[in-house]
Amino acid sequence: MKKVNWWVVISGVCVGIASLVLTLLGNPKNMGFCIACFERDIAGALSLHSAAKVQYLRPEIMGIVLGAFIIALITKEFKPKAGSSPATRFVLGAVVMIGALAFLGCPLRMVIRIGGGDVNAMIALLGFVLGVFIGTIFLKRGFNLKRAYNAPLVEGYTMPTISLALVVVGLIAPVAIKMSVEGPGSMHAPFLIALAIALVVGALAQKSRLCMVGGVRDAILFGDFKLLYGFVAIIVTIIIGNLILGNFKLSMLSQPIAHSSTLWNVLGMMVVGWGSVLLGGCPLRQLVLAGEGNGDCAVTVFGMIIGAAMSHNFGWAGNPDSTNELGEYIVGGISNGGKIAVIVCIAIVLVVSLVNSKKEAKSNG
């Protein structure tokens, strides 16, 4: 293994440990680190949606951005740039989030759920890989959102500045935001500890280029598995940790904040995989690149937050399996509106893929 592979493995182990620690400190089970869920909670905290159970200013999101920003400055990799189809990226960001919340998790939470024994996540992985595979077909056809250009410093500092501002609000003016008193939003690790852990994760993710979408994409296109080592490391670390803590449960039913509607788990993650390939990275990678000064990725993150707000305002997000007062098991899933939203999202990524693909003519000479 090359040196860079060890960075990926080390990053994966650290992310796995971070997820376990954050769960022990208060984050929901099988959700120690979830970019989609945490951006959804931030959308609620900022009153962009009114779902009372998922509102909290998650410092993990800001910590990832700021950790990537700090290490990029130190290593001179902070390079403000923008101009690569920002409107399209905003829409794709919203689409990816809608697909993620239909499943109830981003690719990172998917592997965390697998590490907890969630069979639904194992099945959803098939949809995710299928989505990435479809995306690679269009990459081979010449898919391109055009190049980004060097941008003023203010463009690169936008996302880190917003992240720092949200940290300040969370520390000194929490009454200015909404916070859940029950449900997943009420379950959280201490603010400063979660922020510190996320700073480390952001720095490691920046250094290692950790990205599950990129890992699957590179494996399909080039037979290069370097980035996938990191996610294997996350799964192995979390399985070991859950076994030690007695939290591993191999089952499709009664998993924390998850539903067992197989088709929509698969289709939701297919949207996430496909859309993320078009964007050039998973939700975690978008945060890291935004921290490095990429304005287009910052726009993508804003799109994801709006997508989260739409999912809850219109009732498109998945509903976890539950048990009623009589002890009867109730299978969750997504509403008819949510199903239509997922299908529309598939249509959107297909149109974006086709419109922005142009197979270059082969040279005769």
C-alpha positions in Angstrom: 0.0 0.0 0.0 1.2 3.5 -0.8 1.6 6.1 1.9 -1.6 7.9 0.8 -3.5 4.7 1.4 -2.5 4.7 5.0 -3.8 8.3 5.4 -7.1 7.1 4.1 -7.2 4.1 6.5 -6.1 6.2 9.4 -8.9 8.8 8.6 -11.4 6.0 8.3 -10.5 4.6 11.7 -10.7 8.0 13.3 -14.1 8.7 11.7 -15.3 5.4 13.0 -14.0 6.2 16.5 -15.5 9.7 16.3 -18.9 8.3 15.5 -18.8 5.8 18.4 -17.6 8.5 20.8 -20.2 11.0 19.7 -22.9 8.4 20.1 -21.7 7.6 23.6 -21.8 11.3 24.4 -25.4 11.8 23.2 -25.8 11.6 19.5 -28.5 9.2 18.2 -27.5 5.6 17.8 -26.2 4.6 14.4 -26.0 8.4 13.7 -22.8 9.4 15.3 -21.9 11.3 12.2 -24.4 11.9 9.4 -23.9 14.8 7.0 -27.5 14.7 5.7 -29.2 14.3 9.1 -27.0 17.0 10.6 -27.6 19.5 7.8 -31.3 18.8 8.1 -31.1 19.6 11.9 -29.3 22.8 11.1 -32.1 23.7 8.6 -34.6 23.2 11.4 -32.5 25.2 13.9 -32.6 28.1 11.4 -36.4 27.8 11.0 -36.2 26.6 7.4 -38.5 23.8 8.3 -40.9 23.2 11.2 -40.4 19.6 12.1 -40.0 20.0 15.8 -38.1 16.7 16.4 -35.2 17.5 14.1 -33.9 21.0 15.0 -30.5 21.5 16.4 -27.4 23.5 15.4 -25.1 20.6 14.9 -21.4 21.7 15.4 -20.1 18.7 13.5 -21.0 20.3 10.2 -19.2 23.6 11.0 -16.3 21.7 12.5 -15.7 19.7 9.3 -15.7 22.9 7.2 -13.4 24.7 9.7 -11.1 21.7 10.1 -10.6 21.4 6.4 -10.2 25.2 6.1 -7.4 25.3 8.8 -5.4 22.4 7.3 -5.8 23.7 3.8 -4.4 27.1 4.9 -1.5 25.3 6.7 -0.6 23.1 3.6 -1.2 26.0 1.2 -4.1 24.1 -0.5 -6.6 26.8 0.2 -7.5 28.0 -3.3 -10.7 30.1 -3.8 -12.4 29.1 -7.1 -15.9 29.1 -8.5 -18.0 29.3 -11.7 -18.6 25.6 -12.5 -22.4 25.5 -13.1 -23.4 26.8 -9.7 -27.1 26.7 -10.3 -27.0 23.1 -11.5 -24.9 22.2 -8.5 -27.4 23.9 -6.2 -30.2 21.8 -7.7 -28.2 18.6 -7.5 -27.4 19.3 -3.9 -31.1 19.5 -3.1 -31.7 16.3 -5.1 -29.0 14.4 -3.3 -30.4 15.5 0.1 -34.0 14.5 -0.9 -32.7 11.0 -1.8 -30.6 10.8 1.4 -33.6 11.7 3.6 -35.8 9.2 1.8 -33.3 6.6 3.1 -32.6 8.5 6.3 -28.9 9.0 5.9 -26.0 10.0 3.8 -23.3 7.6 2.5 -21.4 8.1 5.7 -24.4 7.2 7.9 -25.1 4.3 5.5 -21.7 2.7 6.5 -22.2 3.6 10.1 -25.6 1.8 10.0 -23.9 -1.2 8.4 -21.4 -1.1 11.2 -24.4 -1.4 13.6 -25.9 -4.4 11.8 -28.6 -2.6 9.9 -29.6 -4.9 7.1 -31.6 -2.1 5.4 -28.4 -0.1 5.0 -26.6 -3.2 3.5 -29.4 -3.4 0.9 -29.3 0.3 0.3 -25.6 0.0 -0.5 -26.6 -1.9 -3.6 -28.7 1.1 -4.7 -25.8 3.5 -3.9 -23.3 1.5 -5.9 -25.8 1.3 -8.8 -26.2 5.1 -8.7 -22.5 5.6 -8.8 -22.2 3.1 -11.7 -24.8 5.0 -13.7 -23.0 8.2 -13.0 -19.7 6.7 -14.3 -21.5 5.8 -17.6 -22.1 9.5 -18.2 -18.6 10.4 -17.1 -17.4 8.1 -19.9 -19.8 9.9 -22.3 -18.1 13.2 -21.5 -20.2 14.5 -18.6 -18.8 17.8 -17.4 -20.1 20.8 -15.4 -17.4 22.9 -16.9 -14.3 24.2 -15.2 -14.1 26.4 -12.2 -12.0 29.6 -12.2 -9.8 31.4 -9.7 -12.0 33.6 -7.5 -11.5 36.4 -5.1 -10.5 35.5 -1.5 -14.0 36.5 -0.3 -15.5 33.7 -2.3 -13.3 31.1 -0.6 -13.8 32.5 2.9 -17.6 32.5 2.6 -18.3 29.0 3.9 -15.7 29.1 6.7 -17.0 32.5 7.8 -20.6 31.3 7.8 -19.5 28.2 9.8 -17.6 30.3 12.3 -20.7 32.6 12.7 -22.9 29.6 13.4 -20.5 28.3 16.0 -20.6 31.7 17.7 -24.4 31.7 17.7 -24.5 28.2 19.1 -22.1 29.2 21.9 -23.4 32.6 23.0 -26.9 33.0 21.6 -28.6 29.6 21.5 -31.9 31.2 22.3 -31.8 32.7 18.8 -32.2 29.3 17.2 -34.7 26.4 17.5 -33.7 23.3 19.4 -35.7 20.1 19.7 -36.9 19.0 23.1 -37.7 15.4 21.9 -36.7 13.2 19.0 -33.3 12.9 17.2 -32.7 16.7 17.4 -32.7 16.6 21.2 -30.0 13.9 21.2 -26.6 15.5 20.9 -23.1 15.4 22.3 -21.8 18.5 24.2 -21.4 21.3 21.7 -17.7 22.1 22.3 -16.6 18.4 22.4 -18.5 17.7 19.2 -17.0 20.7 17.5 -13.4 19.6 18.6 -14.0 16.1 17.2 -15.4 17.4 13.9 -12.4 19.7 13.5 -10.1 16.7 13.6 -12.4 14.8 11.2 -12.5 17.7 8.8 -8.7 18.0 8.8 -8.2 14.3 8.2 -10.8 14.2 5.5 -9.1 17.1 3.8 -5.7 15.4 4.0 -6.8 12.0 2.9 -9.5 13.1 0.3 -11.9 10.7 2.0 -15.0 10.2 -0.2 -17.1 7.1 -0.5 -18.5 8.2 -3.9 -15.0 8.9 -5.2 -13.9 5.5 -3.9 -16.7 3.5 -5.7 -16.3 5.7 -8.8 -12.5 5.1 -9.0 -12.9 1.4 -8.4 -15.3 1.2 -11.3 -13.4 3.4 -13.7 -9.8 2.6 -12.9 -9.8 -0.4 -10.6 -8.3 2.0 -7.9 -9.6 1.0 -4.4 -7.5 3.5 -2.4 -10.4 5.7 -1.2 -12.5 2.7 -0.4 -10.0 1.5 2.2 -11.2 4.4 4.3 -14.8 3.3 4.3 -13.9 -0.3 5.0 -11.9 1.0 8.0 -15.0 2.9 9.2 -17.2 -0.1 9.0 -14.6 -2.4 10.7 -14.0 0.1 13.4 -17.7 0.6 14.1 -18.5 -3.1 14.1 -15.7 -3.7 16.6 -16.8 -0.8 18.8 -20.5 -1.8 18.7 -19.6 -5.4 19.6 -17.6 -4.2 22.6 -20.4 -1.8 23.7 -23.1 -4.4 23.0 -24.8 -2.2 20.4 -24.4 -4.4 17.4 -27.7 -5.8 16.2 -27.9 -7.7 12.9 -31.5 -7.1 11.8 -33.7 -5.4 9.3 -36.3 -4.4 12.0 -36.2 -2.1 15.0 -33.0 -0.3 13.9 -32.5 3.2 15.3 -34.1 6.0 13.1 -34.4 3.7 10.1 -37.2 2.2 8.0 -37.5 -1.1 6.3 -39.1 0.0 3.1 -36.6 -1.7 0.8 -37.4 -0.3 -2.6 -37.3 3.3 -1.4 -34.1 2.8 0.6 -32.5 1.5 -2.6 -33.9 4.2 -4.9 -33.1 7.0 -2.4 -29.5 5.9 -2.2 -29.3 5.4 -6.0 -30.2 9.1 -6.3 -27.5 10.0 -3.8 -24.8 7.9 -5.6 -25.7 9.2 -9.0 -26.1 12.8 -8.1 -22.9 12.8 -6.0 -20.9 11.4 -9.0 -22.1 14.3 -11.1 -21.1 16.7 -8.3 -17.7 15.2 -7.9 -18.0 13.9 -4.4 -20.3 12.8 -1.5 -21.9 15.2 1.0 -18.8 14.9 3.3 -16.5 15.8 0.4 -18.6 18.8 -0.5 -18.1 20.2 3.0 -14.4 19.6 2.9 -14.0 21.3 -0.6 -16.1 24.2 0.6 -13.6 24.6 3.5 -10.8 24.6 0.9 -12.3 27.6 -0.8 -14.5 26.0 -3.5 -17.5 28.3 -3.9 -19.3 25.9 -6.1 -19.2 23.3 -3.3 -20.5 25.9 -0.9 -23.4 26.4 -3.2 -23.9 22.7 -3.3 -24.1 22.6 0.5 -26.6 25.4 0.5 -28.6 23.4 -2.0 -28.5 20.4 0.4 -29.8 22.5 3.3 -32.7 23.7 1.2 -33.4 20.2 0.0 -33.6 19.1 3.6 -36.0 21.9 4.4 -38.2 20.9 1.4 -38.1 17.3 2.4 -39.6 18.1 5.8 -41.8 21.0 4.8 -43.5 18.8 2.2 -43.4 15.5 4.1 -41.0 13.8 1.7 -38.5 12.5 4.3 -38.6 8.9 5.4 -40.5 7.9 8.5 -38.7 5.4 10.9 -40.2 2.1 11.8 -41.8 2.4 15.2 -43.9 0.6 17.9 -47.3 2.0 19.0 -48.7 2.1 22.5 -50.1 -1.5 22.0 -46.6 -2.8 21.3 -47.5 -3.4 17.6 -44.6 -2.9 15.1 -45.3 -0.3 12.5 -43.2 -0.3 9.3 -42.2 3.2 8.2 -41.2 4.3 4.8 -42.0 7.4 2.8 -45.2 9.1 1.9 -46.7 9.0 -1.6 -45.4 12.6 -2.0 -42.0 11.4 -1.0 -42.1 8.6 -3.6 -43.1 11.1 -6.3 -40.2 13.3 -5.1 -37.7 10.5 -5.4 -38.9 9.6 -8.9 -38.7 13.3 -9.9 -35.2 13.4 -8.5 -34.2 10.4 -10.7 -35.6 12.3 -13.7 -33.7 15.4 -12.8 -30.3 13.7 -12.5 -31.0 11.9 -15.8 -31.7 15.2 -17.6 -28.7 16.8 -16.0 -26.6 13.8 -17.0 -27.8 13.9 -20.6 -27.7 17.7 -21.1 -24.1 18.0 -19.8 -22.7 14.9 -21.6 -21.0 15.1 -25.0 -19.0 12.2 -26.3 -15.9 13.6 -27.9 -15.4 12.6 -31.5 -12.6 10.2 -32.0 -9.6 11.6 -33.9 -8.9 10.0 -37.2 -5.3 10.9 -37.1 
